[in-house]
């Protein structure tokens, strides 16, 4: 015993190793996509007034017999006339009288296959190779025993809509959270009462955190085993300011960013993804620099005025900003954040004489190519001293915001975490006296 005590006394490091093996005793798992990560369908009613005859006659190229068609993603939007039609139909409108967002007049939308992973696999099932989204991740999950409809489920949603601070309605977002809650409960019941693993990507992580914190601790403890967040933009992104200022084609070739800019500005969830002053907290660090002004995360309202979008100021200040500032309540559910790092990510935007109608010069910093590192690590910074919140952060160097769903190394980390959650983990201590 004396020798053992001495050995412990001289240890300088102690590494706890977990041997996590695949098991057939799986906790049910629900996938929650990011913005644009699931299909969205639309139908036009008699109230719809197209912006031009072309939209009414030629777009979309294909409809179901009952009038429904795939609004997102449709590859024909890369052609400018179709891009305009698409943008008009994706547009949201803030109604001050009801203090909420709604579709463009005459446009009905729906999210197909809620509860299933079907609309998460490919954004266009006819172009699987170039529009695959969660398909590589799902294949990895199936290899360890997950089966769609039995232990594997999906929670797609209308990603244009977001949530609002307490006291403000958000009908579409709130309905999604309600459906999501029932899906969690049903998945648990279907699997003998086992609590559920929630696996989100990007914006989906913000919805999951809201779901957890809008339900009681007893509900969370009963129904949620673990929350794994991939590439979550906890504090927003600088890139989102580029989207509002000059439009963002999101990598779609040939598309004109100015054609989709107004539609992107109308999105409630895009407001949610603007840089949070709680995370981008340096008032003296401008994120956007123009000819006559600069803007930090504290200057979003003035930024809206100057880019010619003053109608965004009120909903941002009343509905979104209070939500963003209160976004970091610890849910006391184990959380693992898996993030990319070391990828050039917009850190500051410089606009020249042509103003916001031109794409900016970009200064890059660390992140995953979309989300800045300070935002990816926001929960770690906020909850570092919280003993009631279990939080683990895994960085995967060189992996981007979306490639985290298909990169081999990233998938190994994701599956490894799920195996650990599903297995009975026995810690083995390995000590070093170096």
NORWO-V810263 format. One record per residue. D_LAST is the distance of its C-alpha to the last C-alpha in Angstrom with 1 decimal. Layout:
# NORWO-V810263
d_last->D_LAST
d_last->D_LAST
This chain:
# NORWO-V810263
d_last->21.4
d_last->20.2
d_last->17.2
d_last->16.5
d_last->16.7
d_last->14.4
d_last->11.7
d_last->12.4
d_last->12.5
d_last->9.0
d_last->7.5
d_last->6.6
d_last->7.8
d_last->10.6
d_last->12.6
d_last->16.2
d_last->17.8
d_last->21.6
d_last->23.7
d_last->27.0
d_last->29.8
d_last->33.3
d_last->35.9
d_last->39.6
d_last->39.5
d_last->39.5
d_last->39.8
d_last->42.6
d_last->41.6
d_last->43.6
d_last->43.2
d_last->44.2
d_last->44.8
d_last->44.6
d_last->47.5
d_last->49.8
d_last->47.8
d_last->50.8
d_last->54.4
d_last->57.0
d_last->60.8
d_last->63.9
d_last->67.6
d_last->70.3
d_last->73.1
d_last->76.5
d_last->75.1
d_last->73.0
d_last->74.3
d_last->72.7
d_last->72.1
d_last->74.1
d_last->76.2
d_last->73.7
d_last->71.2
d_last->73.9
d_last->75.2
d_last->72.3
d_last->69.0
d_last->67.4
d_last->68.5
d_last->68.1
d_last->68.7
d_last->69.0
d_last->72.5
d_last->71.7
d_last->70.6
d_last->66.8
d_last->64.7
d_last->61.1
d_last->60.5
d_last->56.8
d_last->55.9
d_last->59.0
d_last->58.5
d_last->62.0
d_last->60.7
d_last->59.6
d_last->63.3
d_last->64.4
d_last->67.4
d_last->65.4
d_last->62.5
d_last->64.9
d_last->66.2
d_last->62.7
d_last->61.8
d_last->65.0
d_last->64.3
d_last->60.6
d_last->61.6
d_last->61.0
d_last->63.2
d_last->62.4
d_last->65.4
d_last->65.7
d_last->68.2
d_last->65.9
d_last->62.7
d_last->61.1
d_last->60.7
d_last->62.9
d_last->63.7
d_last->66.2
d_last->69.8
d_last->70.8
d_last->67.3
d_last->66.0
d_last->62.4
d_last->60.5
d_last->57.1
d_last->57.6
d_last->55.9
d_last->54.1
d_last->51.9
d_last->51.6
d_last->49.1
d_last->52.0
d_last->52.4
d_last->48.6
d_last->48.3
d_last->50.5
d_last->52.2
d_last->55.2
d_last->55.5
d_last->57.8
d_last->55.2
d_last->52.1
d_last->50.3
d_last->50.4
d_last->50.3
d_last->47.6
d_last->45.5
d_last->43.7
d_last->44.9
d_last->41.6
d_last->39.7
d_last->42.4
d_last->42.2
d_last->38.4
d_last->39.3
d_last->42.1
d_last->39.9
d_last->38.0
d_last->41.3
d_last->42.6
d_last->46.4
d_last->48.5
d_last->50.7
d_last->49.0
d_last->45.4
d_last->45.2
d_last->47.2
d_last->47.7
d_last->48.7
d_last->50.4
d_last->52.1
d_last->54.3
d_last->51.6
d_last->54.1
d_last->54.3
d_last->51.7
d_last->51.6
d_last->52.9
d_last->52.1
d_last->53.6
d_last->57.4
d_last->57.8
d_last->58.8
d_last->57.0
d_last->59.0
d_last->57.4
d_last->53.8
d_last->54.5
d_last->56.3
d_last->53.4
d_last->51.1
d_last->53.6
d_last->53.8
d_last->50.0
d_last->49.8
d_last->52.4
d_last->50.5
d_last->47.3
d_last->49.4
d_last->51.3
d_last->48.2
d_last->46.7
d_last->50.1
d_last->50.4
d_last->47.1
d_last->47.8
d_last->46.6
d_last->43.1
d_last->41.7
d_last->41.4
d_last->38.6
d_last->39.8
d_last->38.6
d_last->39.9
d_last->39.9
d_last->40.5
d_last->43.5
d_last->43.4
d_last->40.3
d_last->42.4
d_last->45.1
d_last->42.7
d_last->41.3
d_last->44.9
d_last->45.8
d_last->43.1
d_last->44.0
d_last->47.7
d_last->47.5
d_last->46.8
d_last->43.4
d_last->45.0
d_last->46.1
d_last->42.6
d_last->41.0
d_last->43.7
d_last->43.8
d_last->40.6
d_last->37.4
d_last->35.3
d_last->36.0
d_last->34.4
d_last->35.4
d_last->35.3
d_last->35.8
d_last->37.3
d_last->38.9
d_last->38.4
d_last->39.7
d_last->42.0
d_last->41.9
d_last->43.3
d_last->44.8
d_last->47.0
d_last->48.7
d_last->49.5
d_last->51.1
d_last->53.3
d_last->54.2
d_last->55.1
d_last->54.5
d_last->51.9
d_last->52.8
d_last->49.4
d_last->49.4
d_last->52.9
d_last->54.5
d_last->57.9
d_last->57.9
d_last->59.0
d_last->56.7
d_last->59.6
d_last->61.5
d_last->58.8
d_last->57.8
d_last->60.2
d_last->59.2
d_last->55.5
d_last->56.4
d_last->58.3
d_last->55.3
d_last->54.2
d_last->50.7
d_last->50.4
d_last->50.9
d_last->48.1
d_last->45.8
d_last->46.5
d_last->43.7
d_last->43.2
d_last->43.5
d_last->40.9
d_last->38.3
d_last->39.7
d_last->40.0
d_last->40.5
d_last->44.2
d_last->44.2
d_last->42.6
d_last->45.4
d_last->44.9
d_last->48.3
d_last->50.2
d_last->53.9
d_last->56.7
d_last->57.7
d_last->54.9
d_last->51.2
d_last->49.7
d_last->46.5
d_last->45.7
d_last->47.9
d_last->50.9
d_last->51.4
d_last->54.9
d_last->56.1
d_last->54.4
d_last->56.6
d_last->59.7
d_last->59.1
d_last->58.4
d_last->61.7
d_last->60.5
d_last->61.5
d_last->62.2
d_last->58.5
d_last->58.0
d_last->59.4
d_last->57.7
d_last->54.4
d_last->54.7
d_last->56.2
d_last->54.6
d_last->51.3
d_last->49.8
d_last->49.8
d_last->48.2
d_last->45.5
d_last->44.7
d_last->44.4
d_last->42.5
d_last->39.1
d_last->39.9
d_last->37.0
d_last->38.6
d_last->36.1
d_last->35.9
d_last->32.5
d_last->32.2
d_last->30.1
d_last->30.8
d_last->30.3
d_last->31.0
d_last->31.3
d_last->29.9
d_last->30.3
d_last->34.0
d_last->36.6
d_last->38.2
d_last->41.2
d_last->40.1
d_last->43.5
d_last->47.0
d_last->49.6
d_last->53.3
d_last->55.8
d_last->59.6
d_last->60.3
d_last->58.6
d_last->57.1
d_last->59.3
d_last->57.0
d_last->53.4
d_last->51.1
d_last->48.8
d_last->45.3
d_last->42.1
d_last->39.0
d_last->35.7
d_last->32.8
d_last->33.7
d_last->34.9
d_last->38.1
d_last->40.1
d_last->38.1
d_last->36.3
d_last->32.6
d_last->33.5
d_last->35.8
d_last->33.4
d_last->30.8
d_last->33.5
d_last->32.8
d_last->29.1
d_last->30.3
d_last->33.1
d_last->31.4
d_last->27.9
d_last->28.7
d_last->31.0
d_last->29.7
d_last->32.6
d_last->31.8
d_last->29.2
d_last->28.4
d_last->26.1
d_last->26.3
d_last->25.6
d_last->26.1
d_last->27.5
d_last->27.6
d_last->31.0
d_last->32.9
d_last->36.1
d_last->37.8
d_last->40.0
d_last->38.1
d_last->35.5
d_last->38.2
d_last->38.3
d_last->35.2
d_last->33.4
d_last->29.9
d_last->31.2
d_last->33.2
d_last->30.2
d_last->28.4
d_last->31.7
d_last->32.4
d_last->28.9
d_last->29.3
d_last->32.7
d_last->31.5
d_last->29.0
d_last->31.8
d_last->34.2
d_last->32.0
d_last->31.0
d_last->27.2
d_last->25.0
d_last->21.4
d_last->18.8
d_last->15.5
d_last->12.4
d_last->9.3
d_last->5.6
d_last->3.8
d_last->0.0
